[in-house]
Structures are given as C-alpha cells and as structure tokens.
Amino acid sequence: MKKILFIISLLFSQNIFSQKVVFIIADGIPADVLENTATPNINSIASAGTYIRAHVGGDKGSYAQTPTISAVGYNSLLTGTWVNKHNVWDNDIKAPNYHYPTIFKLFKDQYPDKKIAVYSSWLDNRTKLVGDGLMATGNLKVDLHADGFELDTVNFPHDKLSSYMHLIDETVIDAAANSIKTEAPDLSWIYLEYTDDMGHRYGDSPQLTDAVIKMDKQVGKIWDAIHFRQTKFKEKWLIILTTDHGRDERNGRNHGGQSFRQRSTWIVSNAKFNNYAKLDYPGIVDIMPTVANYLNIKIQDPVDKEIDGISLTGKISIAQPELNIFQNKLDLSWQVLDTTGNVKIWLTTTNTVKEGGKDNYLLIKELPITAQHATIDITAYPSDFYKVVIEGKYNTVNKWYLKDKSK
C-alpha cells in the first residue's frame, strides 16, 4: 500500500513539475483594435481556451486608481496588486515596493531549482521590476534572459520611423521561441513593444493595425514552440497574452488617464476560464494568481491578504467586495460565485506590510457566504484607515477604507 501511495505521489509531483507558463505583454493595444484586426495565431489560442475583455487602471476614483502607463501595468501583472501597493507610478520605476513580491519571487521561493526567464526589449523589466540580483528581492536570480536590445544602437540603429523596434521584437521572440524549445523554462515573461510605438506615432491607423498583425505572427512562433514541447516532452503549458493599457478616444496616440478606452484591455489564454472571468471586466492583476494557481504556488500570509487579483481558473468563492463606513459601522458586501461554506471577515487598522511587516488581523465575524452582506460595529476599533479581508473557501478578497479628511 505504501508503495502504491508513493507511486501516486511521485506521478502527481511529476505532473505538477511538468506544468510551465509563458505570459506575453504586447504593449498598448486596446481591445477594439485587437478585435478588428486579423490575428489567426491569437485566435487559435483563444479557440483552445478563452478570450475576454479586461481592464487596467485599478478601481477608478478610489485609493487603488492606477495610471494606465506601461511599467505600472507590467508591475500590476507581476505582483497582482494595484499601484497603491507596488508603488511603480510611471516608467521611471523609481521605488518599487518589493514587499509585494512578483510571481517570479513567489515561484523561486517555493521552487528554487526551477527556471525563470525574461525576454524583453526593455532591460528595466528584468533588472528593476523583477529585481534580478537585487538585495531587496533576496538576490532573486533570473536564470535565462534576452533583453536590453534597446541599448544596442549598433545592431539596431534607431531610425525615425521606429522600424528598429520591430527588429528588436523579432530578436526577442526568436530568442524566446528557441529557449522554450531547447530549455523550457518553467515561468517566462515575453515583452513586445513595437505596437505601442506605432500607436504613439500614428494613433489609430493602418500602421498600428500592421504592427498588431506582425505581433500576431510573433505570437505564432511561441505557440508553435509550445506545441513542440507538448508533443515531444508531454509537458503541460499555460500561455497568457495581454496588453498593459489601451489608448485615448480622440486619436489613439496617448494613454495614462482613466477614460474607458485607456483602461480597456484584453486577456487571451489556452486555458478555459472560470465563472469569475465572465462576471465582468477582469483586471490585469488577475493574471498573477492565475499563474500561481497553475504552478501550484502556495501564497502565504501576509502576501495572500494583499493580492488584489482573483484567479481566472479553478473554483472561486467570492469577488467584487464593496466597503462603506457610516456611524461607526462597517457595511460590507460581496458577490457569491460558489455557495459552499462560510466567509470569515478579518479587520486591521494597520498597514505594516508595505514596510515588510505583518498586520495583526482580527476575526470580526463568520457567516454563511450566501448572506452577501454584513454590517459590523467598529466602535471598538476607531481609525481613519481599515483593511478588510473576506476569506471564502476557495479565495480571499480585500478592500481598504481611507477616511476622506476633506469632508
């Protein structure tokens, strides 16, 4: 019997470790542009799994409102949090808060012998956002990388039409496809920039459409490499493709604000998404917990209480938390996606996680998940700041309250 259990355990372990993930960020493509462009390779991925519209920009008008800017969006994906936590406000990447770890850090902490990879035109993606070799990330090591090509003006002379950026993306994609075929890193990030350059230069235009078509062909090389690994080595691969922001309504050249189109993005995957993904526009922050779920990463306290995203695969208990405070009462609501079990409501008035600490949460109430609402007296916990975590059987969600001192 012990021998049988050992064999089952071994097979299960091998199954987990044969699962690999690659996610691609194709810069600056609003959902309407992708949907109105011929993209046979992306369509092939969607046919195997799912295409959904999504959003960036955090919760508009709230403490979590997040600039619709490139590096900000990348880090929202990597950490599963909005800018009020990860602290990357623009492309300067001045002071990322590494106390909110990236998916790479979480993966390496749990599976130190597994390989991570970054393929990107932009060196900062690896050195600043992922934090390769930084003391603040525990000297996290990116095992494989091909990046920094934007600094190579000899092989990629910078022309006024930005054609060099397409050549860089071609170099990045070829390196990534070859690496996937020959080395099969367990978790990879591919970043493609040319589409955003064309958007900034020409706005909504034939040039942007052509850039999206070129990007689709590049994605096809990765899709082919994944099929090669799946066929030859019987590995299981998850591919997720998204963008980091949309474009402005006026002419499609700009972004950074909170208009509908600037927030409008999309997610494509070969995975079949769950009911949460179909509920409303999911966020870019949902990709990180989706990858963690697929790679069997156990996200521990206090990080689990800080993640703003919800997995797009697997069972989900609750979503869309809403929080209001009036007359020393906390009024809380949530959307029920699975009626199994109870929810636990946790409360803290501190935010020491951002400094590397751990908040002392109090269990305030436990009630059936189907209640969907709770009103809690907080007279005993006077504060201008509250963090609330609602814990269901399959996931947790969090919400903050910051007192508006102008009122």
Summary of the structure (lengths in Angstrom):
residues: 407
radius of gyration: 21.6
end to end distance: 68.0
largest distance: 70.0
contacts: 1408
relative contact order: 0.16
helix: 37%
strand: 23%
